[in-house]
Amino acid sequence: MTRRAGLAARAHPFTLFAVVAGVAALAFLVPAPAGPIALYALVASLALVTGNARAAGRAALVCLPLWVLLALLHGVGGGFDPRSITVSRAGLAAAAAQGARLGAVATASLVLFAAFDPSRFLDAVAARGWSFHAAYLVVATLQAAPRFRRRAAAILEAQRARGLRAGGGIAGRVRSLLPLTAPLVLGMLTEADERAMALEIRGLGARVPRTALDPPPDRAGDRIARWTTGGLVAAGIAWRVLA
Protein backbone atom coordinates (compact mmCIF):
# COMPACT_ATOMS: atom_id res chain seq x y z
CA MET A 1 0.00 0.00 0.00
CA THR A 2 1.28 3.49 -0.86
CA ARG A 3 2.09 5.57 2.18
CA ARG A 4 0.34 8.91 2.40
CA ALA A 5 2.54 11.98 2.56
CA GLY A 6 2.31 14.79 5.05
CA LEU A 7 2.85 15.33 8.74
CA ALA A 8 -0.64 14.13 9.67
CA ALA A 9 -0.14 10.87 7.78
CA ARG A 10 3.16 10.26 9.62
CA ALA A 11 1.57 10.81 13.03
CA HIS A 12 0.53 7.86 15.16
CA PRO A 13 -3.01 6.75 14.24
CA PHE A 14 -4.23 7.15 17.81
CA THR A 15 -2.99 10.76 17.80
CA LEU A 16 -5.27 11.61 14.88
CA PHE A 17 -8.33 10.14 16.58
CA ALA A 18 -7.47 11.83 19.88
CA VAL A 19 -7.09 15.23 18.21
CA VAL A 20 -10.38 14.89 16.30
CA ALA A 21 -12.22 13.87 19.48
CA GLY A 22 -10.59 16.77 21.34
CA VAL A 23 -11.58 19.27 18.65
CA ALA A 24 -15.19 18.02 18.75
CA ALA A 25 -15.27 18.42 22.53
CA LEU A 26 -13.54 21.80 22.60
CA ALA A 27 -15.90 23.16 19.94
CA PHE A 28 -18.70 23.06 22.50
CA LEU A 29 -16.63 23.79 25.61
CA VAL A 30 -14.83 27.01 24.69
CA PRO A 31 -16.72 30.28 25.21
CA ALA A 32 -18.65 31.54 22.20
CA PRO A 33 -18.30 33.21 19.82
CA ALA A 34 -14.57 33.94 20.09
CA GLY A 35 -13.64 30.44 21.27
CA PRO A 36 -15.13 28.42 18.38
CA ILE A 37 -13.88 30.94 15.81
CA ALA A 38 -10.33 30.76 17.21
CA LEU A 39 -10.55 26.96 17.34
CA TYR A 40 -11.63 26.76 13.70
CA ALA A 41 -8.83 29.13 12.67
CA LEU A 42 -6.32 26.96 14.57
CA VAL A 43 -7.60 23.70 13.05
CA ALA A 44 -7.61 25.15 9.53
CA SER A 45 -4.08 26.52 10.02
CA LEU A 46 -2.82 23.15 11.26
CA ALA A 47 -4.44 21.46 8.27
CA LEU A 48 -2.58 23.80 5.93
CA VAL A 49 0.74 23.37 7.76
CA THR A 50 0.49 19.56 7.80
CA GLY A 51 -0.15 19.36 4.05
CA ASN A 52 -3.92 18.86 4.13
CA ALA A 53 -5.04 22.02 2.38
CA ARG A 54 -7.36 20.01 0.13
CA ALA A 55 -9.16 18.52 3.14
CA ALA A 56 -9.58 21.99 4.65
CA GLY A 57 -10.94 23.31 1.36
CA ARG A 58 -13.42 20.46 1.06
CA ALA A 59 -14.61 21.05 4.59
CA ALA A 60 -15.17 24.74 3.82
CA LEU A 61 -17.15 23.88 0.68
CA VAL A 62 -19.30 21.42 2.62
CA CYS A 63 -19.96 23.94 5.39
CA LEU A 64 -20.51 26.97 3.14
CA PRO A 65 -24.27 26.38 2.51
CA LEU A 66 -24.82 25.74 6.20
CA TRP A 67 -22.93 28.92 7.11
CA VAL A 68 -25.18 30.94 4.83
CA LEU A 69 -28.27 29.26 6.26
CA LEU A 70 -27.16 29.92 9.83
CA ALA A 71 -26.50 33.58 9.03
CA LEU A 72 -29.96 33.96 7.52
CA LEU A 73 -31.72 32.12 10.34
CA HIS A 74 -29.98 33.83 13.25
CA GLY A 75 -28.79 37.16 11.93
CA VAL A 76 -31.45 38.35 9.51
CA GLY A 77 -35.07 39.04 10.37
CA GLY A 78 -38.03 41.09 9.29
CA GLY A 79 -40.00 38.84 6.97
CA PHE A 80 -40.23 39.04 3.19
CA ASP A 81 -40.47 42.81 2.88
CA PRO A 82 -37.00 44.15 1.97
CA ARG A 83 -37.76 47.42 3.82
CA SER A 84 -38.35 45.58 7.09
CA ILE A 85 -35.21 43.41 7.03
CA THR A 86 -33.08 43.83 10.14
CA VAL A 87 -29.67 42.46 11.04
CA SER A 88 -29.06 41.22 14.56
CA ARG A 89 -25.51 41.49 15.86
CA ALA A 90 -26.20 38.91 18.58
CA GLY A 91 -27.76 36.60 16.01
CA LEU A 92 -24.76 36.91 13.71
CA ALA A 93 -22.47 36.14 16.66
CA ALA A 94 -24.48 33.01 17.43
CA ALA A 95 -24.39 31.99 13.76
CA ALA A 96 -20.62 32.55 13.64
CA ALA A 97 -20.13 30.40 16.74
CA GLN A 98 -22.22 27.53 15.41
CA GLY A 99 -20.64 27.77 11.97
CA ALA A 100 -17.13 27.76 13.46
CA ARG A 101 -17.98 24.68 15.54
CA LEU A 102 -19.18 22.91 12.43
CA GLY A 103 -16.16 24.02 10.42
CA ALA A 104 -13.65 22.92 13.06
CA VAL A 105 -15.18 19.45 13.44
CA ALA A 106 -15.59 18.98 9.68
CA THR A 107 -12.01 20.08 8.94
CA ALA A 108 -10.50 17.83 11.61
CA SER A 109 -12.62 14.88 10.46
CA LEU A 110 -11.66 15.28 6.79
CA VAL A 111 -7.99 15.59 7.71
CA LEU A 112 -8.31 12.31 9.63
CA PHE A 113 -10.04 10.71 6.65
CA ALA A 114 -7.34 11.93 4.25
CA ALA A 115 -4.43 10.82 6.47
CA PHE A 116 -5.93 7.55 7.68
CA ASP A 117 -3.90 4.44 6.80
CA PRO A 118 -5.75 1.18 7.63
CA SER A 119 -2.61 -0.95 7.85
CA ARG A 120 -0.88 1.42 10.29
CA PHE A 121 -4.03 1.65 12.40
CA LEU A 122 -4.45 -2.14 12.61
CA ASP A 123 -0.76 -2.59 13.45
CA ALA A 124 -1.08 0.02 16.19
CA VAL A 125 -4.10 -1.77 17.64
CA ALA A 126 -2.30 -5.12 17.51
CA ALA A 127 0.77 -3.63 19.22
CA ARG A 128 -1.43 -2.41 22.10
CA GLY A 129 -3.24 -5.75 22.34
CA TRP A 130 -6.66 -4.18 21.82
CA SER A 131 -9.70 -5.76 20.20
CA PHE A 132 -9.21 -6.44 16.51
CA HIS A 133 -12.98 -6.68 16.00
CA ALA A 134 -13.52 -3.07 17.08
CA ALA A 135 -10.50 -1.91 15.04
CA TYR A 136 -11.77 -3.61 11.90
CA LEU A 137 -15.19 -2.03 12.44
CA VAL A 138 -13.52 1.41 12.45
CA VAL A 139 -11.54 0.60 9.29
CA ALA A 140 -14.58 -0.80 7.47
CA THR A 141 -16.63 2.27 8.39
CA LEU A 142 -14.01 4.73 7.11
CA GLN A 143 -13.48 2.76 3.89
CA ALA A 144 -17.17 2.14 3.16
CA ALA A 145 -17.86 5.47 1.42
CA PRO A 146 -14.90 5.32 -1.04
CA ARG A 147 -15.67 1.70 -1.97
CA PHE A 148 -19.33 2.55 -2.41
CA ARG A 149 -18.50 5.52 -4.63
CA ARG A 150 -16.06 3.55 -6.82
CA ARG A 151 -18.49 0.68 -7.26
CA ALA A 152 -21.35 3.05 -8.12
CA ALA A 153 -19.20 4.81 -10.75
CA ALA A 154 -18.19 1.47 -12.30
CA ILE A 155 -21.80 0.27 -12.44
CA LEU A 156 -22.95 3.56 -13.99
CA GLU A 157 -20.29 3.35 -16.70
CA ALA A 158 -21.15 -0.30 -17.43
CA GLN A 159 -24.87 0.42 -17.68
CA ARG A 160 -24.27 3.41 -19.92
CA ALA A 161 -22.18 1.20 -22.20
CA ARG A 162 -25.22 -1.09 -22.43
CA GLY A 163 -27.43 1.79 -23.53
CA LEU A 164 -28.85 3.04 -20.23
CA ARG A 165 -29.83 6.71 -20.19
CA ALA A 166 -29.71 8.23 -16.71
CA GLY A 167 -30.96 11.65 -17.81
CA GLY A 168 -34.14 12.73 -19.55
CA GLY A 169 -35.95 14.42 -16.68
CA ILE A 170 -37.42 13.00 -13.51
CA ALA A 171 -39.15 10.07 -15.23
CA GLY A 172 -35.94 8.95 -16.91
CA ARG A 173 -33.98 9.16 -13.69
CA VAL A 174 -36.60 7.12 -11.84
CA ARG A 175 -36.52 4.42 -14.55
CA SER A 176 -32.73 4.23 -14.28
CA LEU A 177 -32.75 3.69 -10.52
CA LEU A 178 -33.41 -0.05 -10.60
CA PRO A 179 -30.67 -0.93 -13.14
CA LEU A 180 -28.24 1.11 -11.03
CA THR A 181 -29.23 0.30 -7.45
CA ALA A 182 -29.88 -3.44 -7.84
CA PRO A 183 -26.31 -4.32 -8.97
CA LEU A 184 -24.91 -1.89 -6.41
CA VAL A 185 -26.76 -3.42 -3.46
CA LEU A 186 -26.16 -7.01 -4.59
CA GLY A 187 -22.49 -6.27 -5.19
CA MET A 188 -22.04 -4.73 -1.74
CA LEU A 189 -23.74 -7.72 -0.10
CA THR A 190 -21.55 -10.13 -2.05
CA GLU A 191 -18.42 -8.16 -1.09
CA ALA A 192 -19.43 -8.19 2.58
CA ASP A 193 -19.89 -11.98 2.46
CA GLU A 194 -16.53 -12.48 0.76
CA ARG A 195 -14.80 -10.24 3.29
CA ALA A 196 -16.38 -12.13 6.17
CA MET A 197 -15.15 -15.46 4.76
CA ALA A 198 -11.65 -14.06 4.15
CA LEU A 199 -11.42 -12.70 7.69
CA GLU A 200 -12.62 -15.98 9.18
CA ILE A 201 -10.00 -17.90 7.19
CA ARG A 202 -7.34 -15.51 8.52
CA GLY A 203 -8.35 -16.24 12.10
CA LEU A 204 -10.42 -13.21 12.98
CA GLY A 205 -12.30 -15.18 15.63
CA ALA A 206 -9.15 -16.54 17.27
CA ARG A 207 -8.84 -15.48 20.91
CA VAL A 208 -5.06 -15.14 20.86
CA PRO A 209 -2.82 -12.05 20.84
CA ARG A 210 -2.11 -10.75 17.34
CA THR A 211 1.40 -9.85 16.20
CA ALA A 212 1.97 -6.42 14.70
CA LEU A 213 4.12 -6.72 11.59
CA ASP A 214 5.11 -3.05 11.34
CA PRO A 215 3.77 -1.07 14.31
CA PRO A 216 3.94 2.70 13.81
CA PRO A 217 6.32 4.48 16.19
CA ASP A 218 4.74 6.36 19.05
CA ARG A 219 7.02 9.38 19.10
CA ALA A 220 7.32 11.98 21.83
CA GLY A 221 5.52 14.49 19.63
CA ASP A 222 2.52 12.16 19.36
CA ARG A 223 2.35 11.68 23.12
CA ILE A 224 2.66 15.44 23.69
CA ALA A 225 -0.16 16.09 21.20
CA ARG A 226 -2.45 13.56 22.90
CA TRP A 227 -1.71 14.79 26.41
CA THR A 228 -2.09 18.42 25.35
CA THR A 229 -5.44 17.68 23.74
CA GLY A 230 -6.63 15.83 26.83
CA GLY A 231 -5.45 18.66 29.08
CA LEU A 232 -7.28 21.27 27.02
CA VAL A 233 -10.49 19.24 27.12
CA ALA A 234 -10.15 18.80 30.89
CA ALA A 235 -9.58 22.55 31.27
CA GLY A 236 -12.64 23.26 29.15
CA ILE A 237 -14.80 20.95 31.26
CA ALA A 238 -13.49 22.53 34.46
CA TRP A 239 -14.24 26.01 33.10
CA ARG A 240 -17.78 24.96 32.21
CA VAL A 241 -18.36 23.49 35.66
CA LEU A 242 -16.91 26.41 37.60
CA ALA A 243 -18.16 29.25 35.41
N, C-alpha and C positions, 0 to 999 in steps of 0.2 A: 504493500500500500504506500502511496506517495505521501510523504510527510508534509503537513501544512507549514507554511512559512509564517513568520511573525512572532512577536514576543508572547502574545496570548496563546499561540499554538504550542510554544515551548514550555509554558507554565505547567505545573502539575495539574492533572484533571480535577482533583478535589479543590484546588485553588479557584478554578473558574466557577464551579458550582457554589462555593462559599461566597465569592464576591457577588454573584448574581442574587443569591438569597439575601445577602447583606444590603444590596442596593434596593431590593424590593421592600425590605423592612424599613430601611432608613427613609424611603420615599414617603412613608406615612408617619414617621416618628419626628422628623425635623420640623421646626416651626415654619408655617406657611405665611406668605408666599416665597419669601427669600430662600428658605431652606431647600424646597424642591427644585427651584430654579438653579441654585448653586450646585445641587447634586447632579442635575441633568447636564449642566455645563462641564462638571468634572468628569462624568462618565463619557460624554461625547469627546472631550479632550483626550482622555485615556484611550478611547477607541482609535482616534487618529494617530496618537503616538505609537500604539502597538501594532500599527499596520492594518487596521480594520475600518478604514474610511468607508469602504463600500457597505459594510454592515450598518454603520452609523447613518449613511445616506438612505439606505432602505428603511431603517426605522423612522427617519424623519418623513419619508414619503408615506409610510403607513399611517403615521400619526397626524399628518397634515389635515385630512378631512375632519378628524375628531377635534383638532385644535380649533378649526374654524367653527365647528358646531358648538363647542364649549364657549367660545367667545360670543356667539350669537345668543346662546341660551342664558348665559350669566351676565354678560356685559351690555347687551342691547335690549331695550324695551320700548314700549309705546304703541304696539299694534302695527297695523298695515299702513297707516297714514304716514308718509314720509315726514310731514311737519311735526308729528308727535313723537318721533323717535328720540330716545334719550340714551345716553351712555353712562353706565354706572362704574365708577372707579373701583368700588369694592367688588362688584361683580366681575370686572376684568381681572382683578387680583386673584379671585377665587378660580376663575378659568385658567389663569396662568399657572397657579399652583397645581391644579388637577392635570393640566396638559404637561407640565414638567414631570410630574410623577409618572404619567404614562410614557413620556419620552425616555426617561431614565431607565425604566424597567424594560421597555422594548429594545433600547439600544444594547443594554447589558445582555439581554436574552439572545439577540441576533449575533452579538460577538461570540457568545458561548456556542451557538449553533455553527458559526463559521469556523471556529477554532477547534471544535470537538473532534477527537480522534478515537473511534471505538476501540481499536486495539490497545492504545495507551490506557484508556479508562479501564478496560477489563484486566489488563496487567496490574494496574494500580489496586484494583479491588482484590485480585488474587494475592498480591503481596501483603495486603492487610488482613487476609483471611476472612473477608466479609462474604456475604451471600452472593453467589453467582447468579441465582435466579433473579434477585432484585436488580443486579447490575445489567443483566441481559434485558430486563424489562425497560430500563432507562435507555439502553442502546436502541432497542427495537422502536421505542416511541420516537426518539429523535431522528431515526432513519426512515420512519414510515412515510412522511410527507414527500421526501425526494423520490423514493421508490414509486410511490403512487403517481407522482407527476410524470416520471419517465415512462411508466407503463401506459398511462393515459395518452401521452403524446405518441407512443409507438402504435397503440390501437387506432388512434385517430388517423395517422398516416396510412396504416394498412387498410382501413375502411374507405378512406378517400381513394386509394389505388383501386379498390373494387367498385368505385362508382358512387359512393355515398356522398350526398350533399348535405353539409351541416348547416348551411345558410338557408335563405329563402323565407325569411320572416319567422314568426312564432310557430306557425304550423310545421314548417320544415324542421325547425330545431326540435320540436316535440317528437316528430317522427324519427329523428336521428338519435334520440336518447337510448332506445332499447339496443340498437346495434353497437352503441358505444359503452353503455353501462354493463350490459350482460357479460361481455368478455372481460371487462375490467374487474367486476366482482368475482367471477369464477376464477380468473387468474390470480387474484389476491388470496382467495381461499386455497387454491392449489399450492401457491407459494408458502402459505402459512403451514400447510400440512407437510410439505417437503422440508421446511425448516425444522419443524418439530421432530420429524424422523431423523434428520441429520444431527440434531442436538442430542437426541436420545442415544444414537450410535456412539457419539463422542463422550458419553458418560455424564450428561447433564444432571441426571438424578443420583449420581454417586455421592454418598455422604463422606467424602474424604477431602482433605485439604488439596487445593489446586496449586500448581506450580506456575509462577509467573516467569515467562520466557524472557521478557525484556522490560522489567518494571521501570517506569519513569522515575528519574531522580527527584527526591523531595528536597529542593535546595533551601537555603536559609531565606532567600527572598520569598519563596512560596509560603514558608511558615510565618514570616513577618506579615505578609499580606493577609493571611487567614486570621492571625491573632489581631491585627489592626482592625479588620472588618468586624470581628466579634466584639472587640472593645468599643467600637463606635456604636454598634447596635445596643450593647449594654448601656452605654452612656445615654443613648436616645431613649431607652426604656426608663432609665432612672429619671431623666428630665421630665418625661411624661407623667411619671408617678408623683414626683415632688412638685411639679409646677401647679 
